[in-house]
């Protein structure tokens, strides 16, 4: 299994090395893979959509700039997000730096990874990071939010303030950003025929810990960009069937998951090989290419009627005349031939 993971990393690293990027953004999060039957290595854990079902809960590392999966750590479904995360994070960072020693590495995580151990690790490795804070667990943070009278403006309806703070068990203080966003909430009282009654205006709050030194507006945009990882998970499950558990044996299911990741990564690699970058680096770290989903590529290039024939001994693919299909197919073939 380790060799398959290594091959997957090599595909992603080869593309990153070819692009010579100044900074690379890694997102870490888990995703539930459910099964309605028993499979080796599964367990009953938190499952928002299918409560009580057995599942795996692999931890993923994805690359924001290419939309690829850099690595995956297989785990049963009853573990916490942070289970085994420290070693996995360190392994990913060092594998990246082994090939690209001068690149600036950035990391984004949700509040499950909020700990002194993870923050200290990232600082020791010289990694820039933002991590969501489960601030409802800390009465002192709640007091800072409730006692705040003046909020600095980021955009209309969004404000912030920041503080150097640390939980009592931590070794040193960090930069904490407190974000307040106005939110229209449904009014729960009796509905009146009055355009102002059905909604009331309140606020949503979140806290981010970071070692970045840029403006709060840029840090918020950067951290919010981690939502793109959910899009990668959705595509993996809908386009490569990663959410399917085909075997009773754990090894077989791990290979199937890695095969789904290979299909996703190679489809992205093919598009990056054939097309120039359409974006520069944005605050949200959106992918540098505008990708088509794998199902679209299947329908456009693979699921087409044709025949393989040998006129004059030369193997030839014969298809119905369609200039658009011919142009796109030759475009990809020429790109792959040039890269070979």
Buried (B, 14 or more C-beta within 10 A) or exposed (E): EEEBBEEBBEBBBEBBEEBEBEEBBBBBBBBBBBBEEEBEBBEEBBBEEEEEBBBBBBBBBBBBBBBBBBBBBBBBBBBBBBBEBBEBBBBBBEBBBEBBEEBEBBBBBBBBBBBBEBBBBBBEBEBBBBBBBEBEEBEEBBEBBEEBEEBEEBEEEBBBBBBEBBBEEBEEEBBBBBBBBEEEEEEEEEEEEEEEEBEEEEBEBBBBBBBBEEEBBEBBBBBBBBEBBEEBBEBBBEBBEBBBBEBEEBEBBBBBBBBBBBBBBBBBBBBBBBBEEEEEBEBBBBBBBEBEBBBEBEEBBEEBEEEEEEEEEEEEEEEEEEEEBEEBBEEBEEBEEEEE
